[in-house]
Amino acid sequence: MKCALKENYCKDNINIEYIKQLGKEKSEENLNKLLLFYNGILPLNAKNKRKIIKATLLKGDSEQTLLKIQNKTIHFIFTSPPYYNARMYSDYTSYEKYLEKMCSILKQCNRILKDGHFIIINVSPVITKRPGREFESVRYPIHFDFHKILEEVGFYFIDEIIWIKPEYTVPNRIAGYLQTGMPLSYKPNCVTESLLVYRKKTPFLLDENIRHYSRMLANAVENTDTSNCWCWYISPKTDKDHPAVFPEKLCEKVLKYYSFSGDTVLDPFAGSGTFGRVAKKMKRVPVLCEMDNKYTKKLEEESYDNL
Ligand SMILES: C[S@@+](CC[C@H](N)C(=O)[O-])C[C@H]1O[C@@H](n2cnc3c(N)ncnc32)[C@H](O)[C@@H]1O
């Protein structure tokens, strides 16, 4: 993976006694060095960067626009990135270029996320159109590659939640096999999408994050998704303007389980802004990034500050 971690830090060279010493003397400089060790990322200069306190829209390429946000000011990130060149997207000259771009944006996400907080990425394998019948179509396991990138930029794996869609809503791949019954031609209909749950690498336990919030903000626990294989039978939402819209129910669930009321929450690939609308309803402060004017024009009508 050619992830552009220019300021990457070589952990192997670190002396463990030196790290212990840094932990004892709690100066800002030492804290930065510790974070460099744990996250592999240098803290960026905070000048010209903003802490966000109101619903905000960042128009443009999120690799650039996220640079405006201060380090460690976002409480939770949920997003569905473009699935390489699926649907109407054809922005990338190769799959490697696509992964490099995702890596640069996720690196920014790691920088602005508060220590120990969560990021959830909704992805699934994608198939690209073949140029003709004589070619085999290529299927990319995007979620496996995202795992590598997420680890590389400073997150660690927590869970994979499976979102199951009704079979009638997905492309039919099984028809050929059902006609012939020939082994090897079996291609099941893909009804699942992954929600990849990762936490920012941090030198403290989750309790440390939770203790900053009042008990009053706890969720009512009725109707909790209790199983360790969370299967959410949620229909994909159809939208006349955007081809890949989040169902509101999905946004509600992740916001409920992974953020508190009052938190600042980010979607770096906002599309039609479903996440932002649900976040507002649930009393979170949404930050949306989107580069397509078609969607930003509509989002501008929904009372977002521009940054
Ligand atoms: C899968 S869609 C997200 C749909 C969204 N979840 C919704 O509910 O509408 C991905 C979106 O990311 C936007 N996008 C792609 N690359 C981007 C980039 N580098 N910066 C900002 N937005 C980007 C696309 O224009 C597209 O609207």
The ligand as an SDF file (V2000), in Angstrom:
LIG
                    3D

 27 29  0  0  0  0  0  0  0  0999 V2000
  -21.4180    7.0510   -1.5090 C   0  0  0  0  0  0  0  0  0  0  0  0
  -21.7460    8.7380   -1.6760 S   0  0  0  0  0  0  0  0  0  0  0  0
  -22.3350    9.2010   -0.0690 C   0  0  0  0  0  0  0  0  0  0  0  0
  -23.8330    9.2450    0.0130 C   0  0  0  0  0  0  0  0  0  0  0  0
  -24.3130    9.6930    1.3590 C   0  0  0  0  0  0  0  0  0  0  0  0
  -24.0510    8.7010    2.3820 N   0  0  0  0  0  0  0  0  0  0  0  0
  -25.8150   10.0510    1.3280 C   0  0  0  0  0  0  0  0  0  0  0  0
  -26.5460    9.6390    2.2440 O   0  0  0  0  0  0  0  0  0  0  0  0
  -26.2420   10.7220    0.3950 O   0  0  0  0  0  0  0  0  0  0  0  0
  -20.1410    9.4540   -1.7160 C   0  0  0  0  0  0  0  0  0  0  0  0
  -20.1080   10.9630   -1.9300 C   0  0  0  0  0  0  0  0  0  0  0  0
  -18.7720   11.4150   -1.7620 O   0  0  0  0  0  0  0  0  0  0  0  0
  -18.5200   12.4970   -2.6430 C   0  0  0  0  0  0  0  0  0  0  0  0
  -17.0590   12.5590   -2.8010 N   0  0  0  0  0  0  0  0  0  0  0  0
  -16.2610   11.7100   -3.5010 C   0  0  0  0  0  0  0  0  0  0  0  0
  -14.9730   12.0510   -3.3610 N   0  0  0  0  0  0  0  0  0  0  0  0
  -14.9390   13.1490   -2.5530 C   0  0  0  0  0  0  0  0  0  0  0  0
  -13.8830   13.9660   -2.0470 C   0  0  0  0  0  0  0  0  0  0  0  0
  -12.6060   13.7260   -2.3340 N   0  0  0  0  0  0  0  0  0  0  0  0
  -14.2240   15.0170   -1.2380 N   0  0  0  0  0  0  0  0  0  0  0  0
  -15.5270   15.2780   -0.9430 C   0  0  0  0  0  0  0  0  0  0  0  0
  -16.5590   14.5280   -1.4030 N   0  0  0  0  0  0  0  0  0  0  0  0
  -16.2800   13.4770   -2.1950 C   0  0  0  0  0  0  0  0  0  0  0  0
  -19.2910   12.1350   -3.9010 C   0  0  0  0  0  0  0  0  0  0  0  0
  -19.6020   13.3030   -4.6520 O   0  0  0  0  0  0  0  0  0  0  0  0
  -20.5260   11.4270   -3.3290 C   0  0  0  0  0  0  0  0  0  0  0  0
  -21.6080   12.3230   -3.2010 O   0  0  0  0  0  0  0  0  0  0  0  0
  1  2  1  0
  2  3  1  0
  2 10  1  0
  3  4  1  0
  4  5  1  0
  5  6  1  0
  5  7  1  0
  7  8  2  0
  7  9  1  0
 10 11  1  0
 11 12  1  0
 11 26  1  0
 12 13  1  0
 13 14  1  0
 13 24  1  0
 14 15  1  0
 14 23  1  0
 15 16  2  0
 16 17  1  0
 17 18  1  0
 17 23  2  0
 18 19  1  0
 18 20  2  0
 20 21  1  0
 21 22  2  0
 22 23  1  0
 24 25  1  0
 24 26  1  0
 26 27  1  0
M  CHG  2   2   1   9  -1
M  END
$$$$
